Amino acid sequence: MTKLQRNKVELPVSSVYSKLETDSLKRVFIESAILIRADIIETTQTNLLETLTELIKEIPLEKVLSSIERGNTKLDDWLQANTTKWNPALGSQNIQHAEQATIGLTYCDHALAESGTVVLLNENNKGRSVSLLPEIHVVLIPTKSIIPRLQESMTMLSERIKQGQPIPTCINFITGPSNSADIESYLVVGVHGPLRTIYVIIDEDI
């Protein structure tokens, strides 16, 4: 082995999926999500509220907790009418709501195609318990938020720091429903988190 070979720095593989267009990234993400036992619902921006209404059908308002701020009037109005919203002013009472909720509804910041992971930046009025304590975690995922891998997500966060923008003290990388293989070598779902995770993938209207 030459000196040049010994000193060579091995960089992470950075080109995986980097050339894929949005539709192809979406397909990779769905395939990865299925492998980690996440349920997939595909919809469009136009049909999103109808999809959500069907999803929470027969579940009382107080059992559906949401933590979403998108500046989308129609979605905001729907959340106000059909869910209990996370309210920072309520303090620990929010956690009690999350513990008793059937559904926790969140909106992802990034989605990683390679692993089927959703990234939640818990900033502003977003409560992390919404994704951790309810029986079912429902994540809204715009197709345009799907990126190749963890590397791209970390690069985006790094750019925010370079630009002097604050980042939250808690960033959750969630890969499907909670599970553990530590119990007598068997995979057990829902040990320390939601029993079920539903990814609602939102295509842009054509």
C-alpha positions in Angstrom: 0.0 0.0 0.0 1.4 3.3 -1.0 1.6 6.4 1.2 -1.0 8.1 -1.0 -3.4 5.1 -0.5 -2.8 5.2 3.3 -3.6 8.9 3.6 -6.7 8.8 1.3 -9.8 10.0 3.1 -12.8 7.8 2.4 -15.8 10.0 2.0 -19.4 8.8 2.5 -21.3 7.7 -0.6 -23.0 10.9 -1.5 -24.5 10.2 -4.9 -27.1 7.6 -4.0 -30.5 8.6 -5.4 -29.1 12.1 -6.0 -30.0 12.0 -9.7 -33.6 10.8 -9.2 -36.5 13.0 -10.1 -39.3 13.6 -7.6 -41.6 10.8 -8.8 -38.7 8.3 -8.6 -37.7 9.5 -5.1 -41.3 9.0 -4.1 -41.3 5.4 -5.3 -38.1 4.7 -3.4 -39.6 6.3 -0.3 -42.7 4.2 -0.5 -40.7 1.0 -1.0 -38.6 1.8 2.1 -41.7 2.8 4.1 -43.4 -0.6 3.4 -40.2 -2.4 4.6 -40.4 -0.6 8.0 -44.1 -1.4 8.4 -45.5 2.1 7.8 -48.9 2.3 6.1 -49.1 4.5 3.0 -52.0 6.7 1.8 -51.5 8.7 -1.4 -53.6 11.8 -2.1 -53.3 15.2 -3.7 -53.5 18.7 -2.4 -57.0 19.1 -3.6 -58.2 15.8 -2.0 -56.2 16.1 1.3 -59.0 17.3 3.5 -61.3 14.6 2.2 -58.6 12.0 2.8 -58.0 13.3 6.4 -61.8 13.4 7.1 -62.0 9.7 6.1 -59.0 8.8 8.1 -60.3 10.2 11.4 -63.9 9.1 10.7 -65.7 8.1 14.0 -62.8 9.2 16.2 -63.8 12.0 18.6 -62.2 15.4 18.2 -60.5 15.2 21.6 -58.9 11.9 20.5 -57.2 13.5 17.5 -54.2 15.8 18.5 -52.5 17.9 15.8 -49.3 19.9 15.9 -49.2 21.6 12.4 -48.5 25.2 11.4 -48.4 25.6 7.6 -50.1 28.9 6.9 -52.6 27.0 4.8 -56.0 28.5 5.5 -58.1 25.5 4.4 -55.9 23.0 6.3 -55.8 25.3 9.4 -59.6 25.6 9.4 -60.0 21.9 9.1 -57.6 21.2 11.9 -59.4 23.8 14.1 -62.7 22.1 13.5 -61.7 18.4 13.6 -58.7 18.1 16.0 -57.4 19.2 19.4 -54.5 21.5 18.6 -51.3 21.5 20.5 -51.2 24.7 22.5 -47.9 25.8 24.1 -49.9 27.9 26.6 -51.3 24.7 28.1 -47.9 23.4 29.2 -48.0 19.8 30.5 -51.7 19.5 29.7 -50.6 18.9 26.1 -48.8 15.8 27.2 -51.9 14.5 28.9 -53.9 15.1 25.6 -51.2 13.2 23.7 -51.2 10.3 26.1 -55.0 9.9 25.7 -55.1 10.5 21.9 -55.8 7.9 19.3 -54.2 9.8 16.5 -51.3 12.3 16.6 -51.2 14.3 13.4 -47.9 16.0 12.2 -46.4 17.5 9.1 -42.9 16.4 8.1 -40.1 18.8 7.2 -38.1 16.2 5.2 -38.7 12.6 4.2 -35.7 10.4 3.5 -36.2 8.1 0.5 -33.4 5.7 1.4 -34.8 4.7 4.8 -38.5 5.7 4.8 -37.7 8.2 7.6 -39.6 11.4 8.3 -37.8 14.4 9.9 -39.8 16.6 12.3 -38.3 19.9 13.4 -39.9 20.5 16.8 -39.9 24.3 16.6 -42.5 27.1 17.2 -45.7 25.5 18.3 -44.9 21.9 17.3 -45.0 19.5 20.2 -42.9 16.4 20.0 -45.3 14.3 22.1 -47.8 14.4 19.3 -45.5 12.0 17.3 -44.6 9.8 20.3 -47.5 9.2 22.6 -50.8 8.6 20.6 -51.7 5.1 19.4 -51.4 6.1 15.8 -49.0 8.6 14.3 -50.2 10.2 11.0 -47.6 12.2 9.1 -48.4 14.5 6.2 -45.7 14.3 3.6 -45.6 16.6 0.6 -43.9 14.8 -2.3 -41.6 17.8 -2.8 -40.3 17.2 0.8 -38.8 13.8 -0.1 -35.0 13.9 -0.4 -32.5 11.1 -1.1 -30.8 10.4 2.2 -29.8 11.6 5.7 -26.9 13.5 4.2 -29.2 15.9 2.4 -31.2 16.5 5.5 -28.1 17.3 7.5 -26.8 19.6 4.8 -30.0 21.6 4.9 -29.7 22.0 8.7 -26.1 23.0 8.3 -27.1 25.7 5.8 -29.6 27.1 8.3 -26.9 27.4 10.9 -24.5 29.0 8.4 -27.1 31.6 7.6 -27.7 32.4 11.2 -31.1 30.8 11.4 -32.0 29.1 14.6 -32.6 25.3 14.6 -34.8 23.6 17.2 -33.3 21.9 20.2 -35.2 18.7 19.3 -35.2 17.1 15.8 -36.9 13.8 15.5 -35.9 11.2 12.8 -38.8 8.7 12.8 -38.6 5.5 10.9 -42.0 3.9 11.0 -43.8 2.6 14.1 -42.0 2.0 17.3 -40.5 -1.5 17.5 -37.9 -3.5 19.3 -36.2 -6.8 18.7 -34.7 -7.0 22.2 -37.5 -9.1 23.7 -36.3 -12.7 23.3 -35.1 -11.8 19.8 -38.6 -11.2 18.5 -39.7 -8.0 16.8 -42.3 -6.3 18.9 -44.2 -3.2 17.5 -45.4 -0.4 19.8 -43.0 -1.0 22.7 -42.1 2.7 23.3 -44.2 4.7 20.9 -47.1 4.5 18.4 -48.5 1.1 17.5 -49.1 2.3 13.9 -47.6 4.9 11.6 -49.4 6.2 8.6 -47.6 8.2 5.9 -50.0 10.4 3.9 -48.1 11.4 0.8 -49.4 14.5 -0.9 -48.9 15.0 -4.6 -49.0 18.4 -6.1 -52.0 19.0 -8.3 -51.3 18.9 -12.1 
